[in-house]
Amino acid sequence: MGRSRGHGSRDKNKASLPQVPKNMKSDGQDVEFSKEMADGADLEALARANAANQRVQNRSKK
């Protein structure tokens, strides 16, 4: 039955899940990247990532 009948949500565990501390979170960027050691696939991935970042920035400016 729905909540209008006095029943709560099925999952009571949602509010008690642990949170990740800020010092354990990462921004998803590789800090130890070296262009001298990169191969063709790495350079292509870097170019694609830069292009995707430009698309996101252009979309948010509008």
C-alpha positions as YAML, in Angstrom:
chain: A
units: angstrom
residues:
- id: 1
  name: MET
  ca: [0.00, 0.00, 0.00]
- id: 2
  name: GLY
  ca: [1.05, 3.57, -0.45]
- id: 3
  name: ARG
  ca: [2.09, 6.08, 2.16]
- id: 4
  name: SER
  ca: [-1.36, 7.56, 2.22]
- id: 5
  name: ARG
  ca: [-2.49, 4.48, 4.16]
- id: 6
  name: GLY
  ca: [-0.01, 5.02, 6.99]
- id: 7
  name: HIS
  ca: [2.74, 2.74, 5.73]
- id: 8
  name: GLY
  ca: [6.32, 3.97, 5.55]
- id: 9
  name: SER
  ca: [8.86, 3.27, 2.86]
- id: 10
  name: ARG
  ca: [10.08, -0.28, 2.44]
- id: 11
  name: ASP
  ca: [13.78, 0.48, 2.83]
- id: 12
  name: LYS
  ca: [14.48, 1.72, 6.33]
- id: 13
  name: ASN
  ca: [18.27, 1.47, 5.85]
- id: 14
  name: LYS
  ca: [18.66, 4.48, 3.52]
- id: 15
  name: ALA
  ca: [19.17, 7.04, 6.27]
- id: 16
  name: SER
  ca: [21.74, 4.99, 8.18]
- id: 17
  name: LEU
  ca: [24.22, 4.31, 5.36]
- id: 18
  name: PRO
  ca: [27.75, 5.54, 6.15]
- id: 19
  name: GLN
  ca: [29.15, 8.58, 4.37]
- id: 20
  name: VAL
  ca: [32.59, 8.73, 2.74]
- id: 21
  name: PRO
  ca: [34.98, 11.14, 4.50]
- id: 22
  name: LYS
  ca: [36.25, 14.02, 2.37]
- id: 23
  name: ASN
  ca: [39.88, 12.94, 2.73]
- id: 24
  name: MET
  ca: [39.05, 9.57, 1.13]
- id: 25
  name: LYS
  ca: [37.28, 11.02, -1.92]
- id: 26
  name: SER
  ca: [39.18, 11.58, -5.16]
- id: 27
  name: ASP
  ca: [38.45, 14.00, -7.97]
- id: 28
  name: GLY
  ca: [38.97, 11.28, -10.61]
- id: 29
  name: GLN
  ca: [42.03, 12.89, -12.16]
- id: 30
  name: ASP
  ca: [45.33, 11.05, -12.43]
- id: 31
  name: VAL
  ca: [47.99, 13.13, -10.69]
- id: 32
  name: GLU
  ca: [51.02, 11.07, -11.72]
- id: 33
  name: PHE
  ca: [50.55, 11.32, -15.50]
- id: 34
  name: SER
  ca: [53.70, 11.84, -17.53]
- id: 35
  name: LYS
  ca: [53.50, 12.80, -21.21]
- id: 36
  name: GLU
  ca: [57.02, 11.45, -21.75]
- id: 37
  name: MET
  ca: [55.94, 7.97, -20.68]
- id: 38
  name: ALA
  ca: [52.56, 8.05, -22.47]
- id: 39
  name: ASP
  ca: [51.87, 5.95, -25.53]
- id: 40
  name: GLY
  ca: [49.44, 6.65, -28.38]
- id: 41
  name: ALA
  ca: [46.41, 5.31, -26.53]
- id: 42
  name: ASP
  ca: [47.16, 7.51, -23.52]
- id: 43
  name: LEU
  ca: [47.49, 10.60, -25.69]
- id: 44
  name: GLU
  ca: [44.24, 9.78, -27.50]
- id: 45
  name: ALA
  ca: [42.44, 9.32, -24.16]
- id: 46
  name: LEU
  ca: [43.85, 12.63, -22.93]
- id: 47
  name: ALA
  ca: [42.63, 14.40, -26.08]
- id: 48
  name: ARG
  ca: [39.15, 12.86, -25.71]
- id: 49
  name: ALA
  ca: [38.99, 13.88, -22.05]
- id: 50
  name: ASN
  ca: [39.98, 17.45, -22.89]
- id: 51
  name: ALA
  ca: [37.35, 17.58, -25.65]
- id: 52
  name: ALA
  ca: [34.70, 16.30, -23.25]
- id: 53
  name: ASN
  ca: [35.68, 18.91, -20.66]
- id: 54
  name: GLN
  ca: [35.38, 21.65, -23.30]
- id: 55
  name: ARG
  ca: [31.89, 20.42, -24.26]
- id: 56
  name: VAL
  ca: [30.79, 20.48, -20.62]
- id: 57
  name: GLN
  ca: [32.19, 23.97, -20.09]
- id: 58
  name: ASN
  ca: [30.53, 25.27, -23.25]
- id: 59
  name: ARG
  ca: [27.21, 23.73, -22.23]
- id: 60
  name: SER
  ca: [27.35, 25.30, -18.75]
- id: 61
  name: LYS
  ca: [28.15, 28.77, -20.11]
- id: 62
  name: LYS
  ca: [24.90, 28.96, -22.10]
...
